[in-house]
């Protein structure tokens, strides 16, 4: 197999697509890398990995036309083999309005077959005898927004799609043997028809910890959350590194005051003072005594 092709502009991407057309490609394996409020503010589409059975391609969406990428991903003429596509579909829809079509998601197959461990690395090990395939432990917290990208990180990213064709064939064979292929096809279709919820609230506002707050505490938490979010956006920092979630909860129930907020090492003192001042305007939250009773 050839080494991966790194696509960094529209001309290179057009050449890649032309090679696919010349080979009569109708199916590609697909994955992507994103940023999810880990290193910078917000969620960002950072890298697209493709494999057509012959050529591995890694596309940089920061320097390659999103419109051109979207045309490929939204094409119904090209099947996209993926593994657990829900988060990728959501990211693409939220960030760029891209609706990926013709998905062959292998995760439902694994669920129907009842494999004990269902992360991709474990599935590849069980189904294909590849214990190291799909392993990205070294790069699980890699900053994919940074340029240039570490060549070793690019190689790991390309590897994510390398075995998806073989995995599809192995899983489909087991589904056929179990008489469960129709069930899989229906489930795969059903998941694709479910539109990504691009307006879904941030995870902390859907957490059990938030749900357990009293009504007034929830209102206080939301006000504090909005202050933090605005500062995080302006600083281009992950919100949890501007003010920790634990501190927001403690503020909302009156366990600490804004003066007790701890500053992150990346947060200038003047900004921390401004955040404390704005949060102080909302008061100290619920009465400490009543919240602990």
C-alpha positions as CSV (number, residue, x, y, z in Angstrom):
1,X,0.0,0.0,0.0
2,X,1.2,3.5,-0.8
3,X,1.9,6.0,2.0
4,X,-0.8,8.6,2.7
5,X,-1.2,11.7,0.6
6,X,-1.4,15.0,2.5
7,X,-3.8,17.4,0.8
8,X,-3.3,21.1,1.8
9,X,-5.0,23.1,-0.9
10,X,-7.8,22.9,-3.5
11,X,-5.6,21.9,-6.4
12,X,-4.3,18.9,-4.5
13,X,-7.8,17.9,-3.4
14,X,-9.1,18.2,-7.0
15,X,-6.2,16.0,-8.2
16,X,-7.1,13.5,-5.5
17,X,-10.8,13.4,-6.5
18,X,-9.7,13.0,-10.2
19,X,-7.6,10.0,-9.3
20,X,-10.6,8.5,-7.5
21,X,-12.9,9.1,-10.5
22,X,-10.3,7.5,-12.8
23,X,-10.2,4.4,-10.6
24,X,-14.0,4.2,-10.5
25,X,-14.2,4.7,-6.8
26,X,-17.7,4.3,-5.3
27,X,-16.8,3.7,-1.7
28,X,-14.4,5.4,0.7
29,X,-13.5,4.8,4.3
30,X,-13.8,8.1,6.3
31,X,-12.9,9.6,9.6
32,X,-12.1,13.0,10.9
33,X,-10.2,14.8,13.7
34,X,-11.8,17.7,15.6
35,X,-11.3,20.1,18.4
36,X,-13.8,19.9,21.2
37,X,-13.1,22.7,23.7
38,X,-9.9,21.0,24.8
39,X,-7.2,23.4,23.6
40,X,-9.1,26.4,22.2
41,X,-12.7,27.7,22.3
42,X,-15.4,25.8,20.5
43,X,-15.7,22.8,18.2
44,X,-13.7,22.8,15.0
45,X,-13.3,20.4,12.1
46,X,-9.5,20.0,11.8
47,X,-8.7,17.0,9.6
48,X,-10.4,14.6,7.1
49,X,-9.1,11.1,6.5
50,X,-10.1,9.1,3.5
51,X,-9.1,5.7,2.1
52,X,-10.5,4.3,-1.2
53,X,-9.0,0.9,-0.9
54,X,-5.8,2.0,-2.7
55,X,-4.9,5.5,-1.6
56,X,-4.9,7.0,1.9
57,X,-5.6,10.8,1.9
58,X,-5.4,13.3,4.8
59,X,-7.1,16.6,3.9
60,X,-6.5,19.8,5.8
61,X,-9.8,21.7,6.0
62,X,-8.1,24.8,7.2
63,X,-6.5,25.4,3.8
64,X,-8.8,23.3,1.5
65,X,-12.2,24.6,0.4
66,X,-14.9,23.5,2.8
67,X,-17.3,23.7,-0.1
68,X,-15.3,21.1,-2.1
69,X,-15.0,18.9,0.9
70,X,-18.8,19.2,1.5
71,X,-19.6,18.3,-2.0
72,X,-17.8,15.0,-1.6
73,X,-19.3,14.2,1.8
74,X,-22.8,15.1,0.8
75,X,-22.6,13.1,-2.5
76,X,-25.0,10.2,-2.5
77,X,-22.9,8.5,-5.2
78,X,-20.0,7.8,-2.9
79,X,-20.5,5.5,0.1
80,X,-18.6,6.5,3.3
81,X,-17.6,3.7,5.6
82,X,-17.3,5.0,9.1
83,X,-17.2,3.8,12.7
84,X,-19.6,5.5,15.1
85,X,-20.4,8.5,12.9
86,X,-22.8,10.4,15.2
87,X,-20.2,12.9,16.7
88,X,-18.6,13.5,13.3
89,X,-21.9,14.2,11.6
90,X,-22.8,16.6,14.4
91,X,-19.5,18.4,14.2
92,X,-19.7,18.8,10.4
93,X,-23.3,20.0,10.6
94,X,-22.7,22.5,13.4
95,X,-19.4,23.9,12.1
96,X,-20.1,24.0,8.3
97,X,-23.7,22.9,7.6
98,X,-22.5,19.7,5.9
99,X,-24.9,16.8,5.9
100,X,-23.0,13.6,5.3
101,X,-24.9,11.2,3.0
102,X,-24.5,7.5,2.1
103,X,-23.0,6.4,5.4
104,X,-22.1,2.8,6.1
105,X,-21.6,3.1,9.9
106,X,-20.1,-0.1,11.3
107,X,-20.9,0.6,14.9
108,X,-24.5,-0.6,14.6
109,X,-23.2,-3.9,13.2
110,X,-21.0,-4.3,16.3
111,X,-23.9,-3.6,18.6
112,X,-26.2,-6.1,16.8
113,X,-23.5,-8.7,17.0
114,X,-23.1,-8.0,20.7
115,X,-19.3,-7.7,20.8
116,X,-18.2,-7.3,24.4
117,X,-15.8,-4.4,23.8
118,X,-17.0,-1.9,21.2
119,X,-14.3,0.7,20.9
120,X,-12.7,0.6,17.4
121,X,-9.3,-0.7,18.6
122,X,-11.0,-3.6,20.5
123,X,-13.2,-4.4,17.5
124,X,-10.3,-4.5,15.1
125,X,-8.4,-6.7,17.5
126,X,-11.3,-9.2,17.8
127,X,-12.5,-9.2,14.2
128,X,-9.2,-8.8,12.3
129,X,-6.6,-9.9,14.9
130,X,-5.0,-6.4,14.9
131,X,-4.4,-5.4,18.5
132,X,-2.5,-2.3,17.5
133,X,-4.7,-1.1,14.7
134,X,-6.6,2.1,15.2
135,X,-4.5,2.9,18.4
136,X,-4.1,6.6,18.9
137,X,-3.4,6.7,22.6
138,X,-0.4,9.0,22.1
139,X,-2.5,11.5,20.2
140,X,-5.8,11.3,22.1
141,X,-5.3,14.8,23.4
142,X,-3.3,16.1,20.4
143,X,-4.0,19.7,19.4
144,X,-5.3,19.2,15.9
145,X,-5.8,23.0,15.4
146,X,-2.0,23.5,15.5
147,X,-0.1,23.9,12.3
148,X,2.1,22.4,11.1
149,X,0.8,19.1,12.2
150,X,3.3,16.6,13.6
151,X,4.0,14.1,10.7
152,X,3.7,11.2,13.2
153,X,0.2,12.5,14.1
154,X,-0.7,12.7,10.5
155,X,0.4,9.1,10.0
156,X,-1.7,8.0,13.0
157,X,-4.7,9.9,11.6
158,X,-4.4,8.2,8.3
159,X,-4.2,4.8,10.0
160,X,-7.7,5.3,11.4
161,X,-9.3,4.5,8.0
162,X,-6.9,1.9,6.7
163,X,-8.7,-1.1,8.0
164,X,-12.3,-0.1,7.7
165,X,-12.9,-1.9,4.4
166,X,-11.6,-5.2,5.9
167,X,-13.7,-4.6,9.0
168,X,-16.8,-4.0,7.0
169,X,-16.3,-7.3,5.2
170,X,-15.7,-9.2,8.4
171,X,-18.7,-7.7,10.2
172,X,-21.0,-8.2,7.2
173,X,-20.0,-11.8,7.0
174,X,-20.9,-12.4,10.6
175,X,-24.2,-10.5,10.2
176,X,-25.1,-12.7,7.2
177,X,-24.2,-15.8,9.1
178,X,-26.4,-14.7,12.0
179,X,-29.3,-13.7,9.7
180,X,-29.1,-10.1,10.9
181,X,-28.1,-8.2,7.8
182,X,-31.5,-6.8,7.2
183,X,-31.7,-5.6,10.9
184,X,-28.3,-3.8,10.4
185,X,-29.4,-2.2,7.1
186,X,-32.5,-0.9,8.7
187,X,-30.6,0.4,11.8
188,X,-28.0,2.1,9.6
189,X,-30.7,3.8,7.6
190,X,-32.6,4.9,10.7
191,X,-29.5,6.5,12.2
192,X,-28.8,8.4,9.1
193,X,-32.3,9.8,8.9
194,X,-31.9,11.2,12.4
195,X,-30.8,14.8,11.9
196,X,-27.9,15.9,14.1
197,X,-29.1,18.2,16.9
198,X,-27.0,21.2,16.2
199,X,-28.9,23.2,18.9
200,X,-28.2,20.8,21.7
201,X,-27.0,22.4,24.9
202,X,-23.5,22.0,26.1
203,X,-22.8,18.9,28.0
204,X,-22.5,20.5,31.4
205,X,-26.1,21.9,31.0
206,X,-27.3,18.3,30.3
207,X,-25.4,16.7,33.1
208,X,-27.1,15.0,36.1
209,X,-25.2,17.4,38.4
210,X,-27.0,20.3,36.7
211,X,-30.3,18.6,36.8
212,X,-30.1,18.1,40.5
213,X,-29.8,21.9,41.2
214,X,-32.8,23.7,42.4
215,X,-34.5,26.0,40.0
216,X,-32.9,29.2,41.3
217,X,-29.5,27.5,41.3
218,X,-30.0,26.5,37.7
219,X,-30.8,30.1,36.8
220,X,-27.7,31.3,38.6
221,X,-25.6,28.7,36.9
222,X,-26.8,29.7,33.5
223,X,-26.0,33.4,34.1
224,X,-22.5,32.5,35.3
225,X,-22.0,30.1,32.4
226,X,-22.8,32.9,29.9
227,X,-20.2,35.2,31.5
228,X,-17.6,32.4,31.3
229,X,-18.5,31.6,27.8
230,X,-18.2,35.1,26.6
231,X,-14.7,35.5,28.1
232,X,-13.7,32.1,26.8
233,X,-14.7,33.0,23.2
234,X,-12.9,36.4,23.4
235,X,-9.7,34.7,24.7
236,X,-10.1,31.6,22.4
237,X,-9.6,29.3,25.4
238,X,-11.6,26.3,26.5
239,X,-14.3,27.5,28.9
240,X,-13.4,24.9,31.5
241,X,-9.9,26.4,31.6
242,X,-11.2,30.0,32.1
243,X,-13.5,29.0,35.0
244,X,-13.6,25.3,36.0
245,X,-17.0,23.6,35.9
246,X,-16.6,22.7,39.6
247,X,-16.2,26.4,40.5
248,X,-19.3,27.3,38.5
249,X,-21.3,24.8,40.5
250,X,-19.8,26.0,43.7
251,X,-20.7,29.6,42.8
252,X,-24.3,28.7,41.9
253,X,-25.0,27.0,45.2
254,X,-23.1,29.6,47.3
255,X,-20.3,27.4,48.4
256,X,-17.7,30.0,47.2
257,X,-17.9,33.6,46.1
258,X,-16.4,35.1,42.9
259,X,-13.4,36.2,45.0
260,X,-12.6,32.6,45.6
261,X,-12.2,31.7,41.9
262,X,-8.9,30.2,41.0
263,X,-7.1,31.5,37.9
264,X,-5.9,29.1,35.2
265,X,-2.2,29.5,34.3
266,X,-3.2,30.6,30.8
267,X,-5.5,33.3,32.3
268,X,-4.1,36.8,32.7
269,X,-4.7,38.3,36.2
270,X,-6.5,41.3,34.7
271,X,-9.0,39.0,33.0
272,X,-9.5,37.0,36.1
273,X,-10.3,40.2,38.0
274,X,-12.8,41.2,35.2
275,X,-14.5,37.8,35.5
276,X,-14.7,38.0,39.2
277,X,-16.2,41.5,38.9
278,X,-18.9,40.5,36.5
279,X,-19.8,37.4,38.4
280,X,-20.0,39.4,41.6
281,X,-22.8,41.4,40.1
282,X,-24.9,38.2,40.2
283,X,-24.4,37.8,43.9
284,X,-23.0,34.8,45.7
285,X,-25.7,32.3,44.7
286,X,-27.9,30.3,47.0
287,X,-27.5,30.5,50.8
288,X,-24.7,28.2,51.8
289,X,-26.5,27.0,54.9
290,X,-29.7,26.0,53.1
291,X,-27.8,24.4,50.2
292,X,-25.9,22.1,52.6
293,X,-28.9,21.1,54.8
